[in-house]
Amino acid sequence: KELATLDSLSQGRVEFGIGVGWLEEEFDALGVPFGDRGRRTDDYVAAMRALWADEQASHHSDFLDFDDCVLRPQPVGGSIPIHVGGHSDAAARRAGRLGEGFFPGKGDNAELKRLYDVARAAAVEAGRDPDALGFTSGGNGAVGANALDEVRALAGIGVTRVVLPAFLFWHDTEEALARYGAEVIAHAP
């Protein structure tokens, strides 16, 4: 409901990032089995998609059980793009099966490309268009003197979006972003 409301208020600009979690102690504190986190996440995604798309949604599974649930408002485009985060083959496969995008957490370009290929293969296996899957990279290397070269290298392995940490621009945010736009974004593929 919160995501759908935000999507409505922003006229369809919400994108949702998910991950299964990695810190077992957090699951223990909530009494949730750590080993079920992947299946549970997949199930919650299926339930959200049903709620976002159907006038009255029903969903029955090991983790959720509801009938004829009405969600208002619904997302502007009938759904909300989901970007799956995580640095594992399982996360890549989940992104290919269920997501509109994949955001691996770390790795050199060869490892990022390998994970992206896993996601693309999972999309094909699920009957989805692998070219529709976005690929995001945390672009810590995409700043400084070699920023444009790094962005081009990331694009070369299939990256469609680079996310930069805000702390890189804290000191002179407006000027730094304007300079980055002129020097890197304007020339990036």
Residue, then its C-alpha position, 0 to 999 in steps of 0.5 A: k500500500e505504501l509503495a502504491t501510494l508513493d507511486s500514485l503521488s509521484q505519477g509512476r516514478v517509484e522503483f522498489g529495491i529488494g533483497v533477501g537479507w544476509l544477517e542471520e541474527e536479524f532473522d533470529a530476533l524476529g523468529v523467522p527461519f533464515g533458510d526460508r528467506g529466498r522462498r519468502t521473498d519470492d512469495y511476497v513479490a508474487a503477492m505484491r504483484a497480485l495486489w498491484a495488478d488485480e481489482q481483487a487479489s487472492h494469494h495462498s502460499d506457505f507464508l501468506d494467505f488472503d482472499d479478495c483483498v482490495l488495494r487502493p490506490q493501485p500503481v500508476g502503470g499497474s505494477i512497480p518495477i522491482h530491482v533485486g539486490g544481492h551478490s550471489d547467483a541466487a540473487a541474479r536468478r531471482a532478478g531474472r525470474l522476478g525483477e525488472g532490474f538487478f543490482p549486485g552489491k560488489g565485484d570487479n567488472a568480470e564478476l559483475k558481468r558473470l552475475y548479469d549473465v546468470a540473471r539474463a539466463a534466468a530471464v530466458e528460462a522464465g520466458r522473459d525478455p533478458d534485454a528488458l532486465g536493467f543492470t545497476s552498478g554501484g559506481n564508486g569507481a565512476v568518479g574522479a579523473n577516470a570516471l568516463d572510462e569507468v562508466r564506459a567500461l560498465a556500459g560495455i558489460g551491460v550496466t544500464r544505470v550507475v548509482l553513486p553514493a551521495f557522500l561523494f558530493w556532500h561538500d559542494t553538492e550542486e556544483a559537483l553534480a553539475r560538473y559530473g553531469a557535464e563531464v561524465i553523464a553528457h558523454a556516457p553511452 
